[in-house]
Amino acid sequence: MRQHVNPLSKHFNQIELLPPLNEIFEHPELPMHVDIGCAGGDYLFELALKNTRWNYLGIEIREKLVNNAKFRLNETIIRNLYFIFGNATNIFKDSECRFLLSNIRSISLNFPDPWFKKKHYKRRVIQPDFINLLSTLMQSGSLIFIKTDVKELFDHMDLTISNSLNFKKLNDKTLIGNEVFNPNQIQTSREKYVIQNNLDIFERIYIKV
C-alpha cells in the first residue's frame, strides 16, 4: 500500500546532512548507487549483502522508516549501506551534500508515489528542476533507472528526463543484470506484488552523456 507524504511540506526544508563517505562506508572508493524512495530498505539490504562491489544509499521521505532501517543496519555486519531521511531534491541541492553526486554512478526510482491528481503532479519526485540538477552534477556515464506500474506516471517521468539533452535513453536491458548495481536482479517488494498480480511494469534506463 502506498503511503503518500507531501514532499513540498516545510517539514522537509531542513535536511539530514550526509556524513563523509569514509565514515559510513568501509570502502568509500567503491561506486555508489542511490535508491530514491527506498521505503524500509529491504531491497537495499539484499543488494548490499549480495553485491559488496558497490556502496548503496537509500533516501526516504518517511522518517520512521529511515529510523527503523538505521536501527536494523546497526544490528548487521553490512558496511556498504546507509540510509538518509528527507526530500531527495533538497538533499541534492544542499551545498554540503553536493559531494555526494560526484560519487554516484547510478540512481533508481522504483515505483515512486504516482500522485494521480493533476494538481498534485508537482509533488512527483521527477521534475524538470531535479533532472537539470542531476544533469549538471552527475558524471558522464552515470545511469538513471525508472520503474513503475503506472503508465501515466511512466510517461511523465520519461518525457521529463528525455527533455534533458544531457540524458540519453538506453535500450539494452542487460545492463540491469550484468554491469551495474543489481547483478542478481533482486526485486523490490512492490515489484514482486506487481508480478504476482500479473500487472504491467514500465521501465527505462538513461545514461548521462
N, C-alpha and C positions, 0 to 999 in steps of 0.2 A: 504494500500500500504506500502510495506517495504521500509524504507529509510536507506540504509546501511551506516554505518560510520566505517572507518578503525580503529579498536581498538588498532592497533600496532603503530599508529601515535605518534610521540614525544609529540604531544599536550597533550596526556593523561599520560605522565610520572609524571607530578605534579598532586597530588590528593587533593580532598577536604577532610579535616580531619573531622571525625565524633565527635561531642561534646560528653561529658559524658552523659550516658543514662538518668541520673536523670535530665538533662537539656532539654531533648527532649521528654521524656515520663512522663506522670503523675504518672504511676505506673511502674517504671523500672524493678521491680522484676518479671513481667509477662513474659511468654515465648515469644520469638521473631521469627517472620517469615520474611525472606528476599526474595523479588521478584527481580530477576536479569533481567534487560531489561524491566522495568516497564512502559516504554513509558510515556504517560501523567498522569498515575496514576489512571485512572477511576476505574479500578479493585480494587486497594488497598483502594481507598476512600470508596467503597461499603463494602469491607471486614471490614474495621476498624469501620464503623458505625454499622454494624450488629453483630460483634463479639468483644466485648470490653474485652474479657478474654485474648486477645493476643495483643502484640505490633507488628507493621508492619514497615518494612523498604524497600523502593524502591530504587534500584540502576539503573541509566540510563546514557547512554553514550552521549546522545544528550542534551547538556546543556540548550538549550532553553526550552525543555520540562520539565526539572527539575525546572528551574526558574518559569515557569508557574504553576507547581504543588505546589511549595512552596508558591507562592502568593495566590493560591486558598486555600491552607491549612490554611493560616493565617486568612482567612475570615470565617473559620468554628470553631466549638467548639470541633473538634476532637483532642484528646490528646494522642492517641495511634498510631500515624503515623508520619513518617518522610521520607524525600527524600534526596538522595545524588547523586552528579554528578561524573561520572568517569568510568574508566575501573575497573570492579569488581575484576579482578585478582590483579591489582596494589593496590587496596584498601585493600584487604585481606592480601597482602604481607607486607604492611607497618607496621612497629613495633608499631606505635602509634594507629593503628586500630586493633591490634591483640585481644584486649579485646572483640571486637565485636563477634568473632567466639565462644567464650566461652558461650555467651548468646543465640546463635542461636539454635533453636530446629527444624527448617525446612527451606529449600530453594526451591524455584520454578524457573524453567526456562520454561516460556510459549512461545512457538512459536518463539524461538530465530532466528536471522538472519541466513539463511542457507548457504550463501556463496557457491554458486553452483560450481564455477570453482575450479578444484583441486588445482591450485596454490594458492587459497585463503583459503583452509581448515585451515591453521594456524591462520586465523582470527576468527574462531569459538570460542565461549566462553568456551565450554567444551574441554579442552586439558589435557593430562596426568599430566602436572605440576600443573594445577589448582586442579585437583581431588586429587593429592598427598597432596597438601596444605590443602585441606578440610579434608582429612583423618587423617592428623596429628593434626589438631586443633579442629575439631568438637567433641562434646561429644558423647559417645556411646548412641545409641537410637535415635539420630538426623536423620532427613529424608531429602532426595533429591527427588524432583518431576520433571520429564521432560515431555513436551508435545509439539507436532509439527504435522503439516500436511504434512511434507516432509519425506517420508520413508527412503531415503538415509541418511538424517540428523539424524533421529531417530536411525538408525543402528550404525552410527558413535558415537553418544553420549552413546548409550547403551554399545557398545564394550569398549569404553574408561572408563566408570565407572565400568563396570563388571571386567575389568582387574585389578582393585584395590582389594586386599584381604581384605580391611577394609570396603567394602560396599557389602551388600547382597541384591538381588532383593526380593521385596515383591509382592505377587500375590493378596493380599487382598485389592481390591479397595475400600472397605467400609471405610478404613482409611481416604480416602479423605473427606468423608462427615460426619463422626461420631466422630472422635477423634482428629482431628488436626486443622489447621488454617482456614479451609474453610467449616464450618459445614452447611452452606446454599448452598453449591455447586454453588457459583457465577461464572459466565463465563467471560472470557476476551473478548474484542471487536473482536479479531481475531478468537477466538473460536466460537463466535456467527456467524461470517461470514462463517466460515468453515461448521458449521452445516446447516446454511440456504442454502448453495450451495451443500449439500449432499457429501461433501468431507470426506475422512478418517482422523481420528485423531489417532495418535500413542502416547501412554503414558506409563510411568512406574514409580514405586516408589522404592527407595533404602534406606536401613537403615544402619547407621554406627554401626559396630559390635565391 
